[in-house]
Amino acid sequence: MKLLSIIKASATVLLLGQTVTAAIEARGAGTKAKSLSERTYVPLIPFMDGVLEYATETFATQIIGAATSINQLKTLCQTMDSLDTRLAQQGYNTTYMKTAICAASKQTALASNDAIRAQVELASSKIWVVQALDSTFAANKLCNLYNVDSGNNVGMNGTFVKNELCGAGG
């Protein structure tokens, strides 16, 4: 199964209140490294488009995580259209946001704090990868410099970032 499929499935797992870490780790330790052009997971999107895509994912997840009831999410789902213009002007993908919030509003329980934290961590990691790969550094140099524990300490998924930088991602 491709990592992209696993990540899409992890959004469903997140909304059910489970962590996405297991889905990321499930792709296996023996995965053959891929070149930057072969990767399918943090895709090589033009810099700002990639940052805005993953910022949208982060923001939507934070909104879902801040809700104190399913009813709050239902109300927000119903009013998302009225926020569409303002959010779009800030660069957010409002279709993604509405889809994520409305899907969360249809669950029987709120996602757990751990699940929200893991999803925000993953989305933040994607932003970092897009920024790093679009920088002037060569990916192999970043691969050698990046420290997994340090990444984890600042709220990223260090293993995910290391795999992306070193060509094993996706």
Beta strands, then each sheet from edge to edge (+ up, - down):
end
